[in-house]
């Protein structure tokens, strides 16, 4: 027994010793690309990474799903092989994040816009298709809404059925399944659909000029009386719940609608169905651009970064008929894509004032 | 004072009630067990019912002509040229041979999408391994696309409105034609057990995550078991009885109840940011899980030491053994089975953990199978989570299949531990 114990102790010592010896090794080289960031971009970035890994001599990049904010924080924590080379984001980088990057020595960042993602409100195919406006979405989901009698004051949301909002809508109880506040999809939905509908009430729009925070709290706060149900980050779960409950609507990304068109259907928003073409043309109002950001200092230091960029922006990936479109990414219009390719091949650092 | 008769009467009066109480208590126990077993059965039937079909994969037999002009135009047989060739075109040509009527660009795309994009890479590897195939015609069983796989397995319907389906009527017609010609067969899904992650469900495998979990638990076991046993022996047998030892004991007991995400944060701060170990590596995962399991191992170890009868110690001391000899020759061997049980509980919990791994970057897409504890890797529960979150329908069955693998891993681990325990077990 004591011999066994000694052997175990020796092995443990080797493991600990090995671990202590590692930092030097880990810091000196990394032969794969390290990517972090948005869980919305994750399904697209991973396809590119896999194709890149299989068709070139480079290793397949490692992609962590950390969320846009978490990714940018890691990305901006410094230059060097211990830090990620690329971060995916379902929104544009903020000035505060650019400042954080600069403070940590990450000076030149290349911005790559990869395409668009639509956010859909969908229900089971066994029910009728909803035709909503953004104003109706706001009235159905906000915590406080303008008084139904038309006066300019806010009341706690009184609407229980869709038909209470507009008699032409079905007389079904409002029941919407959506992502929690930590999700980028929720951020985008609130900003594009809720705020879009909120602004249609002129007097609320006027508040924006006076008190921005008050405007945000009116337009961005979702009701908490059980009509909106937080269903977790897992969009598949929402799709499954919609199948089981034909009365409910769900909020998720377009790629999940695209993969499950036999069981769920997207609602019309402002007269536009969430189709591939409508989102690509910019006609569907609830859509957002997706990005990734590259550290210029890492392009030469880490093998394969330049080639990964080339693969991502190539016609077979990001083009109109590329494999990313098959996975549900809405491609950029041609001229915009050419501009992205130019910026990427020249590794032009971004500035936030552009656009 | 009761007389004998009075006692008898009183006992007879309460007897029925006491029997009834006992009966109810037994009934309660049986009902609890039935409910527990019911839940377990429900869990197993849903998981196995959803997952077993992932162990088979639809393949399509195609006669592929390995054209030298496509694969190796300059005839050099250089592996790099061979690897860079356009194998997808060879597969497309083979499909067109079966269905020459698919002429337009749109039709050809639709036809091509019946075969997995991964099939070209598998064909490439075959040709690179065996260049003699070049210039010959050979039939290959190629991986079908996940949509075709789902249709063949009956997870999606071919009927209904065409616009709402991922496969068009045309494609369904082609698939039925291939089936009638005996060109479609479900084969055992070896890919699932040998490959790393992939975004194509038919290419995705669990081996990368299994190895990641294995390396992580190896580090955890090698560190937490010796450390835990040493700490338990010291605290139980040698430590003086003073306030410091009390403080340490209370802290160890508290640590066992700390939520695992806290250990993840600690691991991020210490092992990655301070020591500089790489992110996403099983060694960091193993170190974090060691922190998590150590208190469990120590507490179980101390309980096992306590349960060794004092007579054993006293007898050994009585025949002149030193304290050290008493512990290593008598107490520890008797306590070993209990310590192993503690280690099993700790390791089983570590295997199922995903929250602390979030912080150290192991929730990641990693295609390459890790070969050492410092290569980037994920773990089994993380793989389950990542697949459950993927939009493709075919990942639903693969998620359940991954859970089956996770349970099998746990079973093998526990069986090994039980076997070890029985070997060490000594009766007195």
Interface residues (C-beta under 8 A of the other chain):
Chain A: X1 X2 X5 X8 X9 X11 X12 X15 X16 X19 X20 X22 X23 X25 X26 X27 X30 X32 X34 X36 X39 X42 X43 X45 X46 X47 X49 X50 X51 X53 X54 X55 X59 X60 X62 X63 X64 X65 X66 X82 X125 X233 X234 X235 X236 X255 X256 X258 X259 X260 X261 X262 X265 X321 X323 X327 X328
Chain B: X84 X109 X117 X121 X156 X157 X160 X163 X164 X165 X166 X198 X199 X200 X219 X222 X223 X225 X226 X227 X229 X272 X275 X276 X277 X278 X279 X280 X283 X287 X328 X329 X332 X333 X336 X361 X363 X364 X365 X366 X367 X368 X374 X376 X386 X388 X389 X390 X391 X392 X393 X396
